[in-house]
């Protein structure tokens, strides 16, 4: 049996996905019914059926991630390093009311 990690942060997402798929496929290989696997693993019925089908057709290779649709994300390191200049929507206006004033300063005197 595969042990579950109590802390999700210590397992990389790709390994976590592989473990979830193994939890579905291993009982299926032993002849467990879809309903039993759904209850045991907590995955949806279409998910269990899909992974069982892929494993039956492709073996272990079917459990690997497939390329996603669409254009691959490209991170421009120059953009990430440079700070983003503030815009009118993101700028914060600081007023006298939020600036802490030392006690007894002339700023405490009300002005007319």
C-alpha positions as CSV (number, residue, x, y, z in Angstrom):
1,X,0.0,0.0,0.0
2,X,1.2,3.5,-0.8
3,X,1.5,5.7,2.3
4,X,-0.2,9.1,2.1
5,X,1.8,12.1,3.0
6,X,0.4,14.3,5.8
7,X,2.1,17.4,4.4
8,X,1.3,18.2,0.7
9,X,4.2,20.6,0.5
10,X,6.8,17.9,0.8
11,X,5.7,16.0,-2.3
12,X,6.2,17.6,-5.8
13,X,3.0,18.0,-7.8
14,X,4.1,15.6,-10.5
15,X,4.9,12.8,-8.0
16,X,1.6,13.5,-6.1
17,X,-0.3,13.1,-9.4
18,X,1.5,9.8,-10.1
19,X,0.7,8.6,-6.6
20,X,-3.0,9.4,-7.1
21,X,-3.0,7.5,-10.4
22,X,-1.3,4.5,-8.8
23,X,-3.9,4.5,-6.0
24,X,-6.5,4.1,-8.8
25,X,-4.7,1.6,-11.0
26,X,-3.3,-0.8,-8.4
27,X,-6.7,-1.8,-7.0
28,X,-8.1,-2.0,-10.5
29,X,-5.3,-4.4,-11.4
30,X,-6.4,-6.6,-8.5
31,X,-9.9,-6.7,-9.9
32,X,-11.6,-4.1,-7.7
33,X,-14.8,-2.6,-9.0
34,X,-15.0,1.0,-10.1
35,X,-17.4,1.8,-7.3
36,X,-15.0,0.4,-4.6
37,X,-12.1,2.4,-6.0
38,X,-14.2,5.6,-6.1
39,X,-15.1,5.2,-2.4
40,X,-11.5,4.2,-1.4
41,X,-9.6,6.9,-3.3
42,X,-12.1,9.7,-3.3
43,X,-11.8,10.4,-7.0
44,X,-14.8,10.8,-9.3
45,X,-16.1,7.8,-11.3
46,X,-15.1,9.3,-14.7
47,X,-11.5,9.8,-13.4
48,X,-11.3,6.2,-12.2
49,X,-12.7,4.9,-15.5
50,X,-10.3,7.1,-17.5
51,X,-7.2,6.1,-15.7
52,X,-8.1,2.4,-15.8
53,X,-8.8,2.6,-19.5
54,X,-5.5,4.4,-20.2
55,X,-3.5,1.9,-18.1
56,X,-5.2,-1.1,-19.8
57,X,-4.4,0.3,-23.2
58,X,-0.9,1.8,-22.7
59,X,0.5,0.2,-19.5
60,X,2.7,2.3,-17.3
61,X,3.3,4.8,-20.1
62,X,-0.4,5.7,-20.0
63,X,0.0,7.0,-16.5
64,X,2.4,9.7,-17.4
65,X,1.3,13.3,-18.0
66,X,0.4,14.1,-21.6
67,X,1.3,17.5,-23.2
68,X,-1.3,20.1,-22.5
69,X,-3.2,22.0,-25.1
70,X,-2.4,25.5,-26.2
71,X,0.8,27.5,-26.3
72,X,3.4,26.7,-23.7
73,X,4.0,29.4,-21.1
74,X,7.3,31.3,-21.5
75,X,8.6,33.3,-18.7
76,X,10.7,36.3,-19.7
77,X,13.4,36.7,-17.0
78,X,13.9,40.4,-17.8
79,X,10.3,41.2,-17.1
80,X,10.4,39.2,-13.9
81,X,13.5,41.0,-12.6
82,X,12.4,44.5,-13.4
83,X,10.0,46.1,-10.9
84,X,6.6,47.0,-12.2
85,X,6.1,50.8,-12.1
86,X,3.0,51.8,-10.1
87,X,-0.1,52.8,-12.0
88,X,-3.0,54.9,-10.9
89,X,-4.9,51.7,-10.1
90,X,-2.1,50.2,-8.0
91,X,-0.7,53.3,-6.4
92,X,-1.4,53.8,-2.7
93,X,-2.1,57.3,-1.4
94,X,-0.7,58.0,2.0
95,X,-2.4,60.7,4.0
96,X,-1.5,62.4,7.3
97,X,-4.1,60.3,9.1
98,X,-2.2,57.0,8.5
99,X,1.3,58.4,9.3
100,X,2.3,57.8,12.9
101,X,3.0,61.1,14.7
102,X,5.3,61.3,17.8
103,X,3.4,62.5,20.9
104,X,3.8,66.2,21.7
105,X,4.8,67.2,18.2
106,X,3.5,70.3,16.5
107,X,1.5,68.1,14.2
108,X,-0.9,67.4,17.1
109,X,-2.0,71.0,17.1
110,X,-5.3,71.4,15.2
111,X,-5.1,73.9,12.4
112,X,-8.0,76.1,11.3
